[in-house]
Amino acid sequence: MVAAPKLKSSIGSLRSRSGSSPILTEIRPLPKPHVPLWQKTLVGLQWVSGVAAASSMVALLPLYGWLALCEQQWSRAYHQLEQLKRQERELLVSHETLRYRITQQVQQAPQGLVPQSPQRVLFVPNQASTVATLPVQIPPVAAAPHRRVSY
């Protein structure tokens, strides 16, 4: 509340005592100015928009942090993927180089190697298949009803 002081002395007596300050005797409040409704509405709208802006800022900060973290993790994963691709290319090149060298060595000195053919395939029986297993009876499957499908 703003108040205006009421002076005890008149203006003429103030001029005569230029060096001293006036004496306060009574404090009365100033009248409140009349504020139009449109101005009150605009001030309320300003307050509401300020609160909305602050709350949206508080709500979006964790989202921004999460997005920054996801981008950082994606960047690391992408770098790792690129490194794995590079290693894969290097392994493919070294594998093909070894195959080429082995082929060259076989062509120069066969050392008793025989070309592959279906008559020379060797089958080794699986040890797990030689163990006797109990036959499992499977119930007969009923035929599905015949349905027509059209498009």
C-alpha positions in Angstrom: 0.0 0.0 0.0 1.4 3.4 -1.0 0.9 6.3 1.3 1.4 10.0 1.0 2.6 12.0 4.0 0.5 14.9 5.3 2.6 17.8 6.2 2.0 19.9 9.4 3.3 23.2 8.0 2.1 25.1 5.0 4.1 25.7 1.8 5.1 29.2 2.9 6.6 28.0 6.1 8.6 25.4 4.2 10.2 28.1 2.2 11.3 29.9 5.3 13.0 26.8 6.7 14.9 25.6 3.7 17.5 23.7 5.6 15.2 21.6 7.7 12.8 18.8 6.7 9.1 18.9 7.1 7.5 17.1 10.1 5.2 14.2 9.3 2.0 14.0 11.3 -0.4 11.7 9.5 0.0 8.9 6.9 -3.0 8.3 4.6 -3.2 5.8 1.8 -3.4 6.9 -1.8 -6.6 5.9 -3.7 -6.2 2.9 -5.9 -6.5 3.7 -9.6 -9.4 2.1 -11.5 -8.1 -0.7 -13.7 -10.2 -1.6 -16.7 -11.4 -5.2 -17.2 -9.4 -5.6 -20.5 -6.2 -4.6 -18.7 -6.9 -7.1 -15.9 -7.6 -9.8 -18.5 -4.3 -9.0 -20.3 -2.3 -9.1 -17.0 -4.0 -12.4 -16.1 -3.2 -13.8 -19.6 0.4 -12.7 -19.2 0.7 -14.5 -15.8 -0.9 -17.7 -17.2 1.3 -17.7 -20.2 4.4 -17.2 -18.0 3.4 -20.1 -15.8 2.7 -22.3 -18.9 6.1 -21.3 -20.4 8.0 -22.1 -17.2 6.1 -25.5 -16.7 6.7 -26.5 -20.3 10.4 -25.7 -19.9 10.6 -27.8 -16.7 8.7 -30.6 -18.5 10.9 -30.5 -21.6 14.3 -30.5 -19.9 14.3 -34.2 -19.1 13.1 -35.0 -22.6 16.0 -33.0 -24.0 18.5 -34.8 -21.7 17.1 -38.1 -22.8 17.4 -37.2 -26.5 20.9 -36.1 -26.0 21.8 -39.3 -24.2 20.1 -41.4 -27.0 22.0 -39.5 -29.7 25.3 -40.1 -27.8 24.6 -43.8 -27.4 23.6 -44.1 -31.1 26.8 -42.3 -32.1 28.8 -44.8 -30.1 26.9 -47.8 -31.5 27.3 -46.5 -35.1 31.0 -46.0 -34.6 31.2 -49.6 -33.3 29.2 -50.8 -36.3 31.5 -49.1 -38.7 34.5 -50.6 -36.9 32.9 -54.1 -37.2 32.3 -53.6 -40.9 35.9 -52.6 -41.4 37.1 -55.7 -39.6 34.7 -57.8 -41.6 36.1 -56.5 -44.9 39.6 -57.1 -43.6 38.7 -60.7 -42.7 37.1 -61.3 -46.1 40.1 -60.0 -47.9 42.5 -62.2 -45.7 40.2 -65.2 -46.2 40.2 -64.8 -50.0 43.9 -64.3 -50.0 44.4 -67.5 -48.0 42.1 -69.4 -50.4 44.0 -68.1 -53.4 47.4 -69.1 -51.9 46.1 -72.6 -51.0 44.7 -73.0 -54.5 48.0 -71.9 -56.0 49.9 -74.3 -53.8 47.6 -77.2 -54.8 48.0 -76.4 -58.5 51.7 -76.3 -58.3 52.2 -79.5 -56.3 49.0 -81.6 -55.9 50.5 -83.7 -53.0 48.0 -86.6 -53.6 44.9 -84.5 -53.5 41.9 -85.8 -55.5 39.2 -83.6 -57.0 35.8 -83.9 -55.3 33.1 -86.1 -56.7 29.9 -87.7 -55.5 31.5 -91.2 -55.5 34.2 -90.1 -53.1 32.0 -88.5 -50.4 32.6 -89.9 -47.0 29.7 -90.1 -44.6 30.4 -90.4 -40.8 27.6 -91.7 -38.7 26.4 -89.4 -35.9 27.0 -90.8 -32.5 23.8 -89.4 -31.1 21.7 -91.2 -33.8 23.1 -94.6 -32.8 21.6 -94.4 -29.3 18.3 -96.2 -29.3 15.4 -93.9 -28.8 11.9 -94.8 -27.8 9.4 -94.3 -30.6 7.0 -91.5 -29.9 3.5 -92.0 -31.0 2.1 -89.1 -32.9 -1.6 -88.8 -32.9 -3.1 -88.7 -36.4 -3.8 -85.2 -37.8 -7.3 -84.5 -38.9 -7.6 -83.0 -42.3 -8.5 -79.4 -42.3 -12.0 -78.6 -43.7 -11.9 -77.5 -47.3 -12.5 -73.7 -47.5 -12.6 -71.5 -50.6 -10.6 -68.3 -50.4 -11.3 -65.6 -52.9 -9.9 -62.1 -53.2 
